[in-house]
Amino acid sequence: MSAFVDAQSGGFSINLVHRDSEGSPFYNPKETPARRVGNAGRRSIGRVHRFSHMLHLNSSRSISDPSDPDAQLTANNGEYLVNISLGTPPFPIVAIADTGSDIIWTQCKPCTDCYKQVAPLFDPKSSSSYRTVSCSSNACNSLQSEGSSCSSDGSVCEYQVSYGDQSHTQGDVAAETLTLESKTGNPVALPKTVIGCGHDNAGTFSPKGSGIVGLGGGPASLVSQLGSSIGGKFSYCMVPYAAAKPTSTMNFGTNAVVSGNGVLSTPLISDPSQPTFYFLQLEAVSVGSKKIAFQGSSIGGSGNIIIDSGTTLTLVPTDFFSQLSDAVETQVSGGTKTSDPEGFFSLCYVPDSSLKLPPVTAHFKGADVVLTSDNIFIQVNDKVVCLAFYANDQLSIYGNVAQQNFLIGYDLPKQTLSFKPTDCTNT
């Protein structure tokens, strides 16, 4: 392995692999493109249920109702994967990168009760850099929101996370060396990173995944733990779903600075009672000359929508969705309206050469973001594209289809989020 790169020395970038691409352990070659996109949409709804549970929002239907076809509430339903290693020597793990959670955790030996995992389990005894964390430490205190507590003998800090689908993970809080595979080929070693070493994990976790890297705003997330070493800055650039290159990029520190022509910035709104989530204020969406005011969710103080890289679709209230869908349908010219093969999306077209879509602009506070057809419609297969928005009255989320081919930069000290139109296949 190459010499380690110290995060303190400046910026670095890593690859994000979409879970449905051929380079992912989640890839299922037997699934049709329509099924993959439909499943991604259903995972979006699952994240709404999970986030609603975390935010303690009221729901008109039970989040655990097994008869609900949309309620796929998998706890590891993020869309992008990152290759990391834990320990000394480094032990490889394929983890879900999740801006909607905080803690970094993986299954660990010995397992009291673990879900079936295809890859080998991390064994703390095989790592010379693994250290459990005491109950009196700052690291343990930072995990209070994750349900930290003390072991029965009072010597070790423990964590417990419960997801909206009754899945859970619990185990020891530890300090361990976490290594990221940078795009330069030189690994980035992060000593004494606080992680959860899960000894009791059960529920809807996929056997093909082996961990979660939380990228939210809470104190236990990777972003927060990197802190001053990255200047509180990170960014990502997501390639379109139909792109030949399946790998997206995530940047930290100096590599994450978004500058130059075309940059638009909007306030990044924090809610101390819900530090995990990144809130924005969306004022309206324009379809051609029709401007539709946006109310959104009564969450996040003045924020009314969460921006999330792990949610595929943009989820908006039913009334707003109806107005948006009607405006798009009214102003589309050419093409042929059709139905979604999976029956999930409500507005779909055959994407022939005659199809012309109206211009769509998302009006965030201080930033009018002009969306492209790749942000508005998702390609279900070679013959069908569908509106990549979905009606949901629990929670509003600005999903990753709307973020594709934008460099999205988070500056936490300045509390700003920036958009820059970018060909993400070249990053």
C-alpha positions in Angstrom: 0.0 0.0 0.0 1.2 3.5 -0.8 2.3 6.0 1.8 -0.6 7.5 3.8 -1.8 11.0 3.1 -2.5 13.1 6.2 -5.9 14.9 5.9 -4.3 17.9 7.7 -2.0 18.5 4.7 -4.9 19.8 2.5 -7.7 18.5 0.4 -8.4 15.1 -1.0 -11.1 13.4 -3.1 -12.6 9.9 -3.1 -14.8 7.9 -5.4 -18.5 7.3 -4.8 -19.9 4.2 -6.5 -23.7 4.0 -7.2 -25.1 0.9 -5.6 -26.8 -0.2 -8.9 -23.7 0.2 -11.1 -21.6 -2.8 -12.2 -18.8 -2.0 -9.8 -21.1 -2.4 -6.8 -21.7 -5.5 -4.7 -25.4 -4.6 -4.8 -25.5 -4.8 -8.6 -28.0 -7.4 -9.8 -27.5 -8.2 -13.5 -30.9 -9.9 -13.6 -32.8 -6.7 -12.8 -34.1 -4.6 -15.7 -33.2 -0.9 -15.8 -36.8 -0.1 -15.1 -36.8 -2.3 -12.0 -33.5 -0.7 -10.8 -35.0 2.8 -11.2 -38.3 1.7 -9.5 -36.4 0.3 -6.6 -34.4 3.5 -6.3 -37.7 5.4 -6.1 -39.0 3.1 -3.4 -35.9 3.5 -1.4 -36.5 7.3 -1.6 -39.9 6.7 0.1 -38.2 4.5 2.6 -35.8 7.3 3.5 -38.7 9.6 4.1 -40.2 7.2 6.6 -36.8 6.8 8.2 -36.2 10.5 8.4 -39.7 11.2 9.6 -39.1 8.7 12.4 -35.8 10.5 13.3 -37.6 13.9 13.2 -40.5 12.5 15.2 -43.0 13.8 12.5 -46.5 12.5 12.5 -47.5 10.2 9.7 -50.9 9.4 8.3 -50.0 5.8 8.0 -47.9 3.5 10.1 -44.2 3.4 9.1 -44.1 -0.2 9.9 -47.2 -1.3 7.9 -46.0 -4.3 5.9 -49.0 -4.0 3.6 -47.7 -0.6 2.3 -45.9 -1.3 -1.0 -43.9 1.9 -0.7 -42.7 1.3 2.9 -39.3 -0.3 2.1 -37.7 1.1 5.1 -34.3 -0.4 4.8 -31.8 1.1 7.2 -29.0 1.0 4.7 -30.9 2.4 1.7 -28.5 5.1 0.6 -27.6 5.2 -3.0 -23.8 5.6 -3.0 -21.0 3.4 -1.7 -17.5 4.2 -0.6 -14.4 2.0 -0.1 -12.9 2.4 3.3 -10.5 0.4 5.5 -10.5 0.0 9.3 -7.6 -0.8 11.6 -4.0 -1.6 11.4 -3.3 -3.4 9.1 -6.2 -1.9 7.0 -9.2 -4.2 6.7 -11.3 -3.3 3.6 -15.0 -2.5 4.0 -17.6 -1.4 1.4 -19.8 1.1 3.2 -22.8 3.2 2.3 -22.0 6.9 2.3 -25.0 8.5 4.0 -25.7 12.3 4.4 -28.8 11.3 6.3 -27.0 9.8 9.3 -24.0 10.5 11.5 -22.4 7.5 13.1 -19.7 5.4 11.3 -20.3 1.8 12.1 -19.6 -1.8 10.9 -20.4 -5.3 12.1 -17.6 -6.6 14.4 -16.5 -9.9 15.8 -17.6 -11.4 18.1 -21.3 -11.2 17.1 -23.9 -11.6 19.7 -26.6 -11.3 17.0 -25.5 -10.2 13.5 -27.3 -10.2 10.2 -25.8 -12.3 7.5 -22.9 -10.6 5.7 -21.2 -11.8 2.6 -17.8 -10.1 3.3 -15.7 -11.1 6.3 -16.5 -9.3 9.6 -14.0 -6.8 11.1 -12.1 -8.3 14.1 -11.0 -5.6 16.5 -8.4 -8.1 18.0 -6.6 -8.2 14.7 -6.0 -4.4 14.7 -3.2 -2.8 16.7 -4.8 0.6 16.6 -8.2 -0.3 17.9 -9.1 1.2 21.3 -12.5 1.1 23.1 -13.7 4.5 24.4 -14.5 5.2 28.0 -17.8 6.4 29.3 -16.3 9.7 30.5 -14.7 10.6 27.2 -15.8 13.4 24.8 -16.3 10.8 22.1 -18.9 9.0 24.2 -20.6 12.3 25.0 -20.7 13.1 21.3 -22.8 10.0 20.7 -25.6 10.9 23.2 -28.0 11.4 20.2 -27.1 7.9 19.1 -28.2 6.5 22.5 -24.7 6.1 24.1 -24.5 4.4 27.4 -22.1 2.5 29.6 -21.4 -1.2 29.6 -22.6 -3.2 32.6 -19.2 -3.0 34.3 -19.0 0.8 33.5 -15.8 0.5 31.6 -16.8 0.9 27.9 -19.0 3.4 26.1 -21.7 1.7 24.1 -24.0 3.0 21.3 -27.4 2.0 20.0 -29.1 3.2 16.8 -32.7 2.2 15.9 -34.0 2.9 12.5 -37.6 3.5 11.4 -38.1 -0.1 10.2 -37.2 -1.6 13.6 -33.7 -2.4 12.4 -31.0 -1.7 14.9 -27.3 -1.7 15.6 -25.5 -1.7 18.9 -22.1 -2.3 20.2 -18.9 -0.7 21.5 -17.8 2.9 20.7 -14.1 2.8 19.7 -11.3 5.0 18.3 -9.8 3.4 15.2 -7.8 4.3 12.2 -10.1 4.8 9.2 -8.5 4.8 5.8 -10.1 6.3 2.7 -9.1 5.4 -0.9 -8.3 8.7 -2.5 -8.6 9.3 -6.3 -4.8 9.9 -6.5 -4.2 6.4 -5.4 -2.7 7.4 -2.1 -4.8 6.3 0.9 -5.9 9.0 3.4 -5.4 7.7 7.0 -7.6 9.2 9.7 -6.3 8.0 13.1 -8.5 7.8 16.2 -11.7 8.1 14.2 -14.7 7.4 16.5 -16.7 4.4 15.1 -19.3 2.0 16.3 -18.2 -1.6 16.4 -21.5 -3.4 16.1 -21.9 -6.7 18.0 -25.7 -6.8 17.8 -27.2 -5.8 14.5 -30.5 -7.0 13.0 -33.3 -6.0 10.7 -33.4 -5.2 7.0 -29.7 -4.7 6.4 -28.4 -6.1 3.1 -25.9 -8.9 3.4 -23.9 -7.3 0.6 -23.1 -4.2 2.6 -20.7 -4.1 5.6 -21.0 -0.7 7.1 -22.3 2.9 7.0 -20.3 6.1 6.9 -22.4 8.9 8.3 -21.8 12.2 6.5 -24.5 14.2 8.3 -24.1 17.3 10.5 -24.0 15.6 13.9 -20.8 15.5 16.0 -20.2 11.8 15.3 -20.2 12.0 11.5 -17.1 11.7 9.4 -17.5 15.3 8.2 -17.7 16.6 11.8 -14.8 14.5 13.0 -12.6 15.8 10.1 -13.6 19.3 11.3 -10.8 21.9 11.1 -8.6 19.6 9.0 -10.9 20.1 6.1 -12.0 23.6 7.1 -15.6 22.4 7.4 -15.8 22.0 3.6 -16.9 19.1 1.5 -18.5 18.7 -1.9 -19.6 16.1 -4.4 -20.3 15.8 -8.1 -22.8 13.1 -9.2 -22.8 11.7 -12.6 -26.2 11.2 -14.3 -27.8 7.7 -13.9 -27.5 7.0 -17.6 -23.8 8.1 -17.9 -21.3 5.6 -19.2 -19.0 6.4 -16.3 -20.7 5.2 -13.1 -18.3 6.7 -10.5 -19.0 10.1 -8.8 -16.6 12.2 -6.8 -16.6 13.5 -3.2 -14.1 16.1 -2.1 -12.9 17.4 1.2 -11.0 20.4 2.4 -9.3 22.6 -0.3 -10.4 20.2 -3.0 -14.0 21.0 -2.0 -13.9 24.7 -2.7 -16.6 25.7 -5.3 -15.5 28.8 -7.2 -15.5 30.4 -10.6 -18.2 31.4 -13.1 -21.7 30.2 -12.6 -21.6 29.5 -8.8 -24.8 30.1 -7.0 -25.1 30.0 -3.2 -27.9 29.7 -0.7 -28.0 29.6 3.1 -27.4 26.2 4.7 -29.8 26.2 7.5 -29.0 24.3 10.7 -31.5 23.2 13.3 -29.7 22.5 16.7 -32.5 20.0 17.6 -31.9 18.0 14.4 -28.1 18.4 13.6 -27.9 15.5 11.2 -29.9 17.1 8.4 -28.9 19.8 6.0 -31.9 22.2 5.4 -32.4 24.7 2.6 -35.1 27.2 1.9 -36.8 26.5 -1.5 -39.1 29.4 -2.3 -40.6 28.3 -5.6 -40.1 26.2 -8.8 -40.7 27.7 -12.2 -41.8 25.6 -15.2 -41.5 27.8 -18.2 -43.3 31.1 -17.3 -45.3 29.4 -14.5 -43.9 30.0 -11.0 -45.2 27.6 -8.3 -44.7 28.8 -4.7 -43.2 26.1 -2.4 -44.3 25.7 1.2 -42.6 22.4 2.0 -42.3 20.9 5.4 -42.5 22.8 8.7 -39.0 21.7 9.8 -35.5 23.0 10.3 -36.5 26.5 11.5 -36.7 28.6 8.3 -35.6 25.5 6.2 -38.4 23.7 4.4 -36.5 21.0 2.4 -33.7 18.6 3.2 -30.9 18.2 0.7 -29.8 14.6 0.7 -27.4 12.7 -1.6 -28.8 9.3 -0.6 -32.4 10.0 -1.8 -32.9 9.5 -5.5 -36.1 11.5 -6.2 -37.1 15.0 -5.1 -40.0 14.6 -2.7 -42.6 17.4 -2.4 -46.1 17.8 -0.9 -49.0 16.4 -2.9 -50.5 19.7 -3.8 -47.2 21.1 -5.0 -46.5 17.9 -7.0 -49.9 18.1 -8.7 -49.2 21.7 -9.8 -45.7 20.9 -10.9 -46.7 17.8 -12.8 -49.6 19.6 -14.5 -47.3 22.5 -15.5 -44.7 20.1 -17.0 -47.3 18.1 -18.9 -49.0 21.2 -20.2 -45.7 22.7 -21.5 -44.1 19.5 -22.9 -44.1 19.5 -26.7 -43.6 16.5 -29.0 -42.8 13.0 -27.7 -45.4 10.5 -26.7 -46.9 10.2 -23.2 -46.5 6.6 -21.9 -46.7 4.7 -18.6 -43.9 3.5 -16.3 -43.3 -0.2 -16.8 -43.0 -0.6 -13.0 -46.1 1.5 -12.3 -44.2 3.7 -9.8 -43.9 7.0 -11.7 -47.0 9.0 -12.8 -45.7 11.2 -15.7 -43.6 9.4 -18.4 -42.7 10.0 -22.0 -41.0 8.2 -24.9 -37.7 10.2 -25.3 -37.7 10.5 -29.1 -36.1 13.4 -31.0 -39.3 15.4 -31.0 -39.6 15.6 -27.2 -39.0 19.1 -25.9 -39.1 19.8 -22.2 -39.9 23.2 -20.7 -37.2 25.0 -18.7 -37.4 24.4 -15.0 -35.7 26.5 -12.3 -35.5 25.8 -8.6 -35.7 29.1 -6.7 -33.7 28.7 -3.5 -33.2 31.7 -1.3 -30.6 33.8 -3.1 -30.0 31.1 -5.8 -32.0 30.4 -8.9 -30.8 27.0 -10.0 -31.6 26.2 -13.7 -32.2 22.4 -14.0 -31.5 20.3 -17.1 -33.6 17.5 -18.5 -31.4 15.0 -16.6 -32.4 16.7 -13.3 -36.1 16.8 -14.1 -36.5 13.3 -15.7 -35.0 10.0 -14.9 -34.3 7.5 -17.6 -36.2 4.3 -16.8 -35.0 2.5 -19.9 -34.1 3.3 -23.6 -37.8 3.9 -24.3 -39.1 5.7 -21.2 -38.2 8.7 -19.1 -40.2 9.8 -16.1 -40.6 12.9 -13.9 -38.1 12.5 -11.1 -40.3 14.2 -8.5 -42.7 12.3 -6.2 -45.6 13.3 -3.9 -45.0 13.0 -0.2 -46.7 14.9 2.6 -44.4 13.8 5.4 -41.1 15.4 4.4 -39.6 17.3 1.5 -36.2 16.2 0.2 -34.1 17.6 -2.7 -32.8 14.3 -4.1 -29.7 13.3 -6.1 -31.3 13.3 -9.6 -31.9 17.0 -9.2 -28.2 17.4 -8.1 -26.6 15.5 -11.0 -24.0 17.4 -13.0 -23.8 20.1 -10.4 -20.8 20.5 -8.1 -22.5 20.8 -4.7 -20.4 22.4 -2.1 -21.0 22.6 1.7 -19.3 25.3 3.7 -20.2 24.6 7.2 -18.5 27.5 8.9 -20.1 30.0 6.5 -23.4 28.0 6.5 -23.7 28.1 2.7 -24.4 25.6 0.1 -23.2 26.3 -3.5 -24.3 25.0 -6.9 -22.0 25.0 -9.9 -23.1 23.4 -13.2 -20.4 20.9 -14.0 -19.8 17.9 -16.2 -19.3 15.4 -13.4 -18.0 12.7 -15.7 -14.8 14.8 -16.0 -14.2 15.2 -12.3 
